[in-house]
């Protein structure tokens, strides 16, 4: 079968299509004939050798397809089932950039019959991330002001939609006019072009000097220090990614005088058991079915163009989700 293999850390050029043996599902695992795989910053970091994942490796944390084999002890999933997957606590299989992928049954999310598998592949990681960011960090609702960075990206756009659905006032930061239109269409009440405006000044202006109640930051280095100025008293900042690099160190005493909370966010910590995984996936699918949650797919590239996908993602040249088509 064909798969992307990374023999050693490096730039996008190390993503090479190779013929490799078909994987065999072990106990508690299922094998999926992959329709599409999601492309994420986590894959870029892994390719660069910034994780403990040993080489050679096949990247890809999420995807969707049809189960074609099951291992011993699998009870709730059968051959022919349509599934998507993403990391959950205790189960973080990689290898979605391939025609066949093996994942733990604990990760397998049943996909509704009326949902296209390509769209399903675009939703698990970012949809489940948006779920906890919108519902489990702050009691988001009417009267809450939320600032979402990188609001036209795959995760940011879904967070904007979810917070808007809950009735919050949403401020969105973006870098281009095209991305501004994406964020606005997703439900952002105010769009801030950070390439032209200081988002701290705008956040203060739009809240009559008070600052925002909640900041969702997946950017990191270029935004975090300013987050501390844009947040309101007793506000909460959640750092769930570092697209621009690790945030600068800060003095915890800086939080004390205004009772600010800075929290970390990792999706797998909010997916602790099978029941929680299925319930939250059902919430994501329900949002799609009801029409208020809509994952925009920027492009679906063939497996052979995985390097181009990584260049696009690292260059922040995308709005929405990048996917790789893994069909034979």
N, C-alpha and C positions, 0 to 999 in steps of 0.2 A: 504494500500500500504506500501511498505518497504521504509524506509528512515534512514539516519544516524541522530541520535539525540545526541546532547551534552548537558547534564543536568547542568554541572558546569565546570568552567575553569579547565584545567589540561593538562596532557600529552596525547600522542596519544591514550592511553587506554580509554579515555573518549568518543571516537568515537564509538558509539554503534548502531547496526541495530535494529530498532524497527518497529512495525506495527503502523501506524498513519492514521488518517482520510485523505481521498483524499482532496486536496485543491480545492477551488472554485474560478475561476477568477472573480475579481471585475471589475468595470467600467474601460475601457481602458487597460485591461489585457488579456493575453492569457495563456492557460494551455498547457504545452508541455509534451508529453510522452518521457522521456529522454532516448536517446541512450547512451550517454556518458557525463561525467562531467569532466572538467579540475580541476587539483589539483595545487594550487598556494600557495606561501608564505603568501598571504593575508589570506588564510584559516587557516594556522598555527597560525598566530597572533590572529585571531578571536577566535580560539579554546583555546588559552592561556589566553583569557580575556583581551587582550591589546587594544581592541576597545570598543566603547560604545554600542555594540550590546548586547541586553539583552539575558539572558539564560532562558529556554532552546532554542536551535537553531539548525537548519540544515545548515551546511556550504555549500559553493559552489557558486562562482560568475559567472561561465560560463559553458556552455554546448551546446548540440545540440540534436535535436530530431524532432518529428512530432507533430504539433498542434492538440489537440483533443477536445478543447473547447475554446470559446471566450466569453468575457464579453461584457456588454453593451458599445456602443460607439466605438467598434473596427471597423475600416473601411478598412484597407489595408491588413489584415491578416485573413485567413480563415482556417477552419478545414481541415486538410490534408496537409497544407503547411509545407515544410521542413525548419526549422529555426535554427540558432545558436544565442547565446546572450552573452553579457558581460556588465559590468556597463557603463552607459552613464550619462552625467550630469543630475541630477534630478531623475535618475532612477537607483537604485543600488540594485535590489532584490537579496536576497540570497536564498539558498535552492536547489542547483543543485544536491546535493548528495542524490538523491531520484528517485523513478520511475516516479513520476509526479512532475513538478515544475511550479509555476505561475510566470510570468514575465510581465513587462509592454510592451505594443506593441512597445513603443519607443525604446526598447532594441532589438527587434526581427529582426534579419538579415536574409533575404531570402538566402537560400543556393542553389547554382547551382545544377541542376539535376545530373550532372556528378561528383559531389564531394561527396565522402563517408562521412556519418554523423560523424563517429568517428574522421576522419581527421578534419572535420569542427569544432568539439568540441575542438580540440587542438589549434585552430587558433585565436579566437576572441580577447581575452585579450592580448595575447602576440603579435599577428599580428598587432593589432591596436596601441599597445604601440610602436612597432618597426616603424610603419608608422610615428608617430609624432617625434620620436627620430631621424629618418633618414631624414625627410623632412621639419620639422618646427622649429628646434632649430638653425641649422647652414645650410648655403647654401652648402650642401655636394656635391662634384663633383670632377672631375679631378683636381689634385693639392692639395686637402684637405687630411690631415692625421688625421685619427680617431683611438682612442684607446678605445676598447670595453672590459670591465671587464666581467668575468664569461661568456666568449664567447661561451662556449659549452652548456650553459643552454638554456632553452626554449626561453627566450627573447633575450639573447645575440647572439645566433646563427642566429636569424632572422635579428637582427640589422646588423650583419656582412654581411649577404647576401644582404640586402637592400643597404648598403653603397657601397659594392663591385659593385652592379648593377649600381649605380650612378657614378662609376668611381673613387671613393676615394681609397687612400692607407690605408689599414686597419691593425692595430696592435691589437692582441688579447691576453688577459691574461687567462691562464688556470692553473690547479693544477696537472694534470696527463698527461702521454703520450697518453692515450686513448682519453682524451679530446682535446689534441693538434691536433690529427688527425681529430677530428670532426670539430674544428675551421678552420683548413686548408682546409678541403673539402668544408666548407661553403663559402670560398673565402678570408680568411685572408691572407694577404701578408706576415706577420711576426707573429709568435706565440711565446709568452713569457711564459715560465714555472715559475710562480711566487714563486713556492716552491723551485726553484733552482737559480733563477736570480732575481735581483732587477729590478722591472719594470721601475723605474725612469731612472736608468742607461741605460737600453736597449732602452727606448723611446728616450733618448738623443742621444745615439749612432746611432740609425736608422734614426735620423733626423739631423745628423751633428751638434748636440748640441743645436738645436733650440727648441726642444720640439714639442708636437703634437698640432694640431689646435683645436681638439675637443675630449673630454673624456666623454664616456657614462658609468655611474657608478650606478649599482644597488646593489652593495655590501655594501658600507657605511663605517663602522667603521675601517676596516682593510685596506682600500684603499684611503679614501678621503684625509688625510693629505699628502700622497705622490702624489696625483693628483696635488696638488698645486705646486709641484716641477717639475712634468712631462709636465705641460701645457706650451705652447708657449706664448709669448707676444700677447696680444689681443685675447687669446684663450678662449674657453668656456667649462665649466664643467657642466654637467647636472646630478643631483642626483635624481634618480627616484625610488630607493628602498633602503632597509637596511638589506640585507640578513645576514650580520655579526653583525648587531646592528647599533644604531644611530651613525652618524659621530661625531668626536670630535669637540667641539666649536673652532672657529678661529676668528682672529681679521680682520674685514673688511678692515683695512688699508693695510693688506698683499696683497690685490687685487689691490690696487691703483697704486703702482709703476710700475707694468707690465700690467696694464689695463686688468686684468683678469675678466671674468664674471663667477659667480657661479649661476646656475639656478636650480630651482626645477622642477620636471616633474610629472604630474599626468594625466593619460590617459583621465579621464572624462572631464578635462578642455579643451581637444581638440575634444570633441564630444558634442557640445553645442546644436545642434538641429537635427531633423530627417534627413534633407537633408545632413548635414555633416556626420552623422553616416552612411547613405547608400552609400555616395560617397566613403568614406574611406574603408568601408567593400568591396565595389566593387574593389578598388585598391588591396586589399589583395587577393581576389579571383582571380583577373586578374594575379597577380604575380605567384600564384600557377598554373594557367592554362598555363602560358607562360614558366613555369619551372625554373624560377630563384629564386622563394621563395618556400621553402620546409621545412615544420615543421616535424622534426624527433620525432617520438613517442617512448619514452624510454620503456614504458610498459603500458598495459591496465589491471588493476587489478579489480576483482569483488568488488562490493560494500562492501562486508563483510571484505575486506582487506584494508579499508580506513586508519586504524591505521598504517599498513605497508607502505602505500603510504606516509603518513606524516613523518614517520621515514626516509624513503629514501630521501625525499625532504630536511628535516632539516639536514641530514647528508651529503648533497651535493654529493650524490652517484648516480646522474642521469645525463644523457646527453640528452637534448631535453625535451619532455613533458611527464608528468605522467597523466594518465586518469583513471577514474573509470567507469566500465561498469555498467549501471543502468537498463539494460533490465530485464524484469520479468522472 
